[in-house]
Amino acid sequence: MSYPFQIKSQEEYNERYKESVEHPEKFWAAIADNFLWRKKWDKVLDWNFTEPKIEWFKGAKLNITENCIDRHLATKGEDAAIIWEPNNPEERTRIVTYNRLHKRVCQVAQMLKNNGVKKGDRVCIYMGMVPELAYAVLGCARIGAIHSVIFGGFSAQSIADRLDDAQAEYIITCDGAYRGEKVIPLKNVIDDALIGNKTVKKVIVYTRTRTPVSMIKGRDIWWEDEMEHAEHQVEKDGKVTFEAEEMDAEDPLFILYTSGSTGKPKGVVHACAGYMIYTAYSFVNVFQYQPKQIFFCTADIGWITGHSYIVYGPLAAGATSLMFEGIPTYPSCSRFFDIVDKYKVNILYTAPTAIRSLMGFGDAPYKNNDLSSLQILGTVGEPINEEAWHWYDEHIGKKKCPIVDTWWQTETGGVLISNLAGITPAKPSWATLPLPGIQPLLVNENGKEVTEPDEDGLLKGNLCIKFPWPSILRTTYGDHERCRKNYFATYPNLYFTGDGALKDKDGNYRITGRVDDVLNVSGHRIGTAEVENAINMHSGVVESAVVGYPHDIKGQGIYAYVIYTGHHDAELTRRDITMTVSRIIGPIAKPDKIQFVSGLPKTRSGKIMRRILRKIAEGETQNLGDTTTLLDPGVVEEIKNGKV
Ligand code: WT7
């Protein structure tokens, strides 16, 4: 298979970009023609950003799993679809061919059907990084159930909130998950999440760690038993079949929860056809994927990166996707590169935070490995600092691998701004150019396009997109108004990303970070309001304010200012608060620093002045800006003096 929509030169990029702006419908229809449809569309695009209403390929019928699996069987049935590397390098690895993947996905679909799961039902998936997680995701897609994968680092309370929001009726989980030396008792966490739950009917449990579990009669069932039963049903005369559900282009494919600047996480909804097309298109263009190459994305399928570039994008392109169960530092800091060497990985896609943490080990992560198979490197999730970029370039890429810095979001479904590996130029710490089909612009606070360069010749503003692309989010589950308010109301007729950016005279973008109250900790999005709510649940806490501060490895660390009543042992209370956050959200949201204060800087109308708190957390003591509007300016001195 070659990729007719793969851009092969800078000139072609320029032409395609121009065409995508002038004739977007024609542009996307030509790309969509390369997929497998039960029925073609009546209309390529119908949209407005005011409601918002976004419909791509309306009237078309398809099933994404036929595109990701079935259509490859004739030509690459025995090629590896997924290569799985276990947490423990001594354990047997698993190579899942397209034929095998087809069989397993048909079995899962049958298993779900046997248990009453229907098109449109929500299935929550809470598993470690085992191949069965990919089977579960695709099995849902095959019968048209909406999957909602929850990352293993979220707490029972977070799962309970998500189950409730999605009104999920089914859960697929594991007894436990291996992460380095730890075993995470996933089923126990699910059991806690289900206390008081009214919607979940069945919990399917896959055995991975042999962690003791309590299986509740009538509710909990074993994956292995169900899959064995399903195997007999899908296999006839040595042939495997499970008729895929025919889906509308705009039917929801999945929900993925992500944090925003206010309250509870939102369920971002992606639609079948647009998501499929865009993940495949961006995958082959950004990474310039060639048949037979081995692609290793180090993310977890619990995040959008794993959805789009471990599962759907690579499989839609008939690629070989490497899936890793463990962590970069187990059993040693060379693990990523042991894997690259072992499987002769060609493309490595990871996060700046992982690069920065490995940099701290000197040459130990890579010195004993042959990395000559690597051809292309990528980063995602946060701005990459130049030092980390150069380390990656010199020591991992040996200065011969193009590096793609890919900017995107859970809501965008796929990469929107990035260089195309080896085709358009890289610029360290710049995401560079939009993919053809993507129309970004920078606006000021009033929503006016920024056109005047600053003294460095750069445009600076808030990053928006003015035209839809196929994998833009369609809604936030159960609350369309929230979707409108969050993304489409700040600036009329624009999708607002929440990021600030710079643009140079050549049209390159540099993402500078969030401009809302959202933190990016190790490439994971965390809302400050969410962390504050969790801290405030601890008895004795009166009020809190959470801000980010620069952190050498995580990019941003979490700094919490806390008003606490009564006598207390500061160290002990810090630990208790941390434990509370861990319980309410999960270990990923634990504050790095907690400072006890007697008051917070507030305006006369009671608004916390986070700008001041942010500056203090960053270590700034002089230029705190205008503090005259504060109710009690004295509190700033106290906070400055008590910095931790
Ligand atoms: C936020 C989205 C989408 C993959 C994982 C994160 C930041 C993402 C980059 C990049 C600078 C980046 C932005 C964005 N971000 N990629 N290459 N350079 N910043 O997904 O959790 O939805 O977070 O991550 O701030 O808004 P997410």
Residues whose N, C-alpha, C, O or C-beta is under 5 A from the ligand:
A	BS01	WT7	T305 T379 V380 G381 E382 P383 D405 T406 W407 W408 Q409 T410 E411 A431 T497 D499 I511 G513 R514 G523 H524 R525
